[in-house]
Amino acid sequence: MILLILCIIVNAFIGVIFKFYGKHEIDNLGAIVVNYAVCILTASVTLGKLAIPTNIMSLPWFPYALVLGFIFIGVFTSVAAAVQKIGIVLTTIFHKMTMIVPAIIAILSYGESGSVLKVSGILLACAAIVVVQLPIHGDINKQFKKYWYLAAITFVGGGVIDGLLFYLEAEKITVNGDIEFVASLFLFAGIIGVALLLLKKLRGHKVVLGKKEIVGGIALGIPNFFSIYLLVLVLSKGWDGSIVFPINNVGILTLSTIFGILWFKEVVNSYRIIGFIMAFMAILFIANG
């Protein structure tokens, strides 16, 4: 449980860091590329040696790490674009609803408990994610109709990431929170990020990679590494995916909202109070299902 709580905390800090990106006008792509380099460095320090294995192409998880690396940076950039186009409210809803994917896989394909209490908790968790972000204003609804595909990419991409991470642990393709696997995800994502920066420059667009982006990348990289490593580690301890992902996502959203209220003076309304209560009940239902 301690590992899961730590996972929720570091994930919530990622949301706070992104808020500071906007406040200090930090270029998203530049900082994200730096972040991946910091992730690899953090993994290497944690492991006590270079976290990228020399025989990487012969390892059973190599193709999965390659695919996930592509998806990682795609989802990150989609989330950034979605926040700008349809707002953080709808983006957060679609991003956290991805918990449905691994929960369904776990119950239908791996025989995890699908009790009425657990299923009710998962549905209540989905409802809590929506309620805690209400009200959604008319202008945002208009933008959503125009840029709905960004929300779809965020949901599908996030669902594929969660589903694959669960699958790799369930099939023992990765074991004991394999740090080399996690570091390799970030390596491939970083390579793609550098390619995108070069492509942007070749097309004559301004590439921003200054002091602010470096500081922002460092601030993001450390919690970003642990957000994935701790999740994989929790799954490796034998936790049911249908429990881990709903509790993790609801916990992240709840803690992120609390951070927003305390640090950014966001409004506390009746929807958020109801959403918090629903989230707490959902966690109890899922944990005891």
SVG drawing of the C-alpha trace seen along z (x, -y; Angstrom):
<svg xmlns="http://www.w3.org/2000/svg" viewBox="-23 -33 50 50">
<polyline fill="none" stroke="black" stroke-width="0.4" points="0.0,0.0 2.9,-2.4 4.2,-1.9 0.8,-2.7 0.5,-5.8 3.9,-7.0 2.9,-6.4 -0.2,-8.5 1.9,-11.3 4.5,-11.5 1.9,-11.4 0.0,-14.3 3.2,-16.3 3.5,-15.9 0.2,-17.8 1.5,-20.6 4.7,-20.8 2.7,-21.1 0.8,-24.0 4.1,-25.8 5.1,-25.2 2.2,-27.4 2.8,-29.9 6.5,-30.4 6.0,-30.0 8.2,-26.8 8.2,-25.1 6.4,-21.8 8.4,-19.7 11.8,-21.1 11.2,-20.4 9.7,-16.9 12.8,-15.9 15.1,-17.0 12.7,-15.2 13.4,-11.8 17.2,-12.2 16.6,-12.9 14.4,-9.9 17.2,-7.7 19.7,-9.3 17.4,-8.8 16.9,-5.1 20.7,-4.6 21.2,-6.2 18.4,-4.0 19.9,-0.9 23.5,-1.8 24.7,-1.4 23.7,-2.5 20.0,-1.5 20.1,-0.9 21.2,2.8 23.8,3.4 21.8,6.5 18.6,4.5 17.5,5.9 17.6,9.5 15.5,8.9 11.8,10.2 10.4,6.8 12.3,4.9 9.5,4.6 7.0,3.5 9.4,0.9 9.9,-0.4 6.1,-0.7 5.5,-2.2 8.2,-4.8 6.4,-6.0 3.1,-6.1 4.6,-7.8 5.7,-11.0 2.6,-10.9 0.3,-10.9 2.3,-13.6 2.1,-16.0 -1.6,-15.2 -2.3,-15.9 -0.5,-19.3 -2.4,-20.1 -5.7,-19.0 -5.2,-21.2 -4.6,-24.2 -7.6,-23.5 -10.3,-21.9 -9.1,-22.8 -7.7,-20.9 -11.2,-19.8 -12.1,-17.6 -8.5,-16.5 -8.2,-15.3 -11.5,-13.4 -10.4,-11.5 -6.9,-10.9 -8.0,-9.3 -10.8,-7.3 -8.1,-5.1 -8.2,-3.0 -11.2,-1.2 -8.9,0.6 -6.6,2.5 -9.4,3.2 -11.5,4.8 -8.5,6.8 -7.7,8.0 -11.2,9.2 -12.1,10.7 -8.7,12.2 -6.9,13.0 -9.7,14.1 -9.5,11.3 -12.5,10.8 -15.4,9.1 -17.6,8.9 -20.6,6.6 -18.8,4.4 -15.6,4.1 -17.5,3.3 -19.6,0.8 -16.5,-0.8 -15.0,-1.1 -18.1,-2.7 -18.3,-5.0 -14.6,-5.9 -15.4,-6.9 -18.4,-9.0 -16.2,-10.7 -13.6,-11.7 -16.3,-13.5 -18.1,-15.0 -15.0,-16.4 -14.2,-18.4 -17.6,-19.9 -19.0,-22.4 -18.0,-22.3 -18.7,-25.7 -20.4,-26.2 -17.2,-27.6 -15.3,-24.4 -18.1,-22.3 -17.8,-24.3 -14.1,-23.7 -14.6,-20.0 -16.8,-19.6 -13.9,-21.0 -11.0,-19.2 -12.7,-16.0 -9.9,-13.9 -7.3,-15.2 -9.4,-13.8 -9.8,-10.5 -6.0,-10.2 -5.4,-11.0 -7.9,-8.3 -6.9,-5.6 -3.1,-6.2 -3.4,-6.3 -5.5,-3.1 -2.9,-1.3 -0.1,-2.3 -1.9,-1.1 -3.1,2.0 0.4,3.0 2.1,2.3 -0.4,4.6 0.0,7.2 3.8,7.3 3.6,7.8 0.8,10.4 2.7,12.4 6.0,12.1 7.7,10.5 8.9,7.9 9.4,8.8 10.0,7.0 9.5,3.5 12.4,4.0 14.2,0.6 16.0,1.4 12.7,1.8 11.3,-1.4 14.5,-3.3 14.3,-1.9 10.8,-3.3 12.1,-6.8 15.1,-6.2 12.9,-5.5 10.5,-8.3 13.5,-10.7 14.9,-9.7 11.6,-10.4 11.4,-13.7 14.8,-14.8 13.7,-13.8 10.6,-16.0 12.7,-18.9 15.0,-18.5 12.0,-18.2 10.5,-21.3 13.8,-23.2 14.1,-22.0 10.6,-23.3 11.7,-26.7 9.8,-26.8 11.5,-28.1 13.0,-25.4 13.1,-26.5 15.6,-24.6 16.9,-27.2 17.5,-27.4 13.8,-27.3 13.2,-24.1 16.3,-22.4 15.1,-23.3 11.5,-22.3 12.8,-19.0 14.8,-18.2 11.8,-19.0 9.5,-16.7 12.0,-13.9 12.5,-12.6 8.8,-12.2 8.0,-11.0 10.5,-8.1 9.1,-7.1 5.5,-7.4 6.0,-4.5 8.6,-2.6 6.4,-2.5 3.3,-1.5 5.2,1.4 6.6,2.3 3.2,2.4 1.9,4.7 4.9,7.0 4.0,7.4 0.9,9.4 -1.7,6.6 -4.8,7.1 -4.8,4.7 -8.5,4.1 -7.6,2.7 -4.4,0.8 -5.4,-1.2 -8.8,-2.6 -7.3,-3.4 -4.2,-5.0 -6.1,-7.2 -8.8,-8.3 -6.1,-9.0 -4.1,-11.1 -7.1,-13.1 -8.2,-13.7 -4.7,-14.7 -4.1,-16.9 -7.3,-18.7 -6.3,-19.2 -2.9,-20.6 -4.8,-22.9 -6.9,-24.2 -4.0,-24.7 -1.3,-26.0 -3.3,-27.6 -6.3,-28.8 -8.7,-26.9 -12.4,-27.1 -13.9,-24.5 -17.4,-23.9 -20.2,-21.5 -19.2,-19.3 -15.7,-18.7 -16.9,-17.9 -19.4,-15.4 -16.6,-14.0 -14.2,-13.6 -16.8,-11.6 -17.6,-9.5 -13.8,-8.9 -13.3,-7.8 -16.3,-5.4 -15.1,-4.0 -11.6,-3.2 -13.3,-1.4 -15.5,0.6 -12.6,1.6 -10.2,2.5 -12.8,4.7 -14.3,6.2"/>
</svg>
